[in-house]
């Protein structure tokens, strides 16, 4: 189970004043139940007050916190020091949604490099305590398609999507197609060379996949609402969920892309659909079946994770507002005790190797039905 020991909540001030009460109780319970946690330290955050994703001191500070976590819980073997560093860099440094609310290429690049360095240093610190600890590196798994005029922008975004993994794996050398762009943004070459000297390939690549992960770029602005309009300084275009414009490539093909590029074990570490109960069930089974087919074709898929077990608040707006809108997961936590949802029963069947028979599963998902051939 992916489980948080978030830096900014556990140690919002001095590290020596950290309050371990919350994780102590919950991790002890998981251990009693025989559930192995994959511990996350930063999840779409920027650490405690006094640091940020553009702070050169962020990596060393996270590494010190990671060492304390490893010392306190030496039985934990798997860690995700930072969830989705590329996505976080885009939302924090390029789109302005999250702190530090950057809207330029340099802030994006700085957020990305700082996080990737922090992941490497955090794992080094953890392994100094727990030598067999494993890095579970999570990232959103998407792809971009476009109209012919915007093919150059789609190519750029399809290269950029690998940057976090390429950096951590020590692949961004002088021949890497994105290195010149990173330097043009303002990153000094020695910062990029640091990763060549300190490669830290993950033990497992966690692929997070949503119905909105795949994008479509369309220069026909009149086709789409104004809130989707943007541009790159050269062309104006709409950035649209591909599922609404041309259909999904699908997780099966994208898992094959990951395997072809990195040849590392993979897992689906987030698979959630904020929709009706019936559509949630169909989405999870759709992902599970696609992952199973990919494994049958030689992709080393280790697991499918139903994220998030206890649901999420305000992810419909990327937590940029406090609307109090809740999406249940395996459990609905709005009552006095967590209540298993229909998803919980489907996951129980899948985990036991049984084909779920829940009546709500029958029929196509809306993302499939939208582009299905229609009868005359």
Buried (B, 14 or more C-beta within 10 A) or exposed (E): EBBBBBBBBBBBEEBEEBEBEEBEEBBEEBBEEEEEBBBBBBBBBBBBEEBBBBBEEBBBBBBBBBBBBBEBBEEBBBBBBBBBBBBBBBBBBBBBBBBBEBEEBBBBBBBBBBBBBBBBBBBBBBBBBBEEBBBBBBBBBBBBBBBEEBEEBBEBBBBBBBBBBBBBBBBBEEEBEBBEBBBEBEBEEEBBBBBEEEEBBBBBBBBBBBBBBBBBBBBEBEEBEEEBEEBEEEBEBBBBBBBBBBBBBBBBEBBBBBBEBBEBBBBBBBBBBBBEEBBBBBBBBBBBEBBBBBBEEEBBBBEBBBBBBEBBEBBBEEBEEEEEEBBBBBBBBEEEEBEEBBBBBBBEBBEEEEEBEBEBBEEEBBBBEEEEEEEE
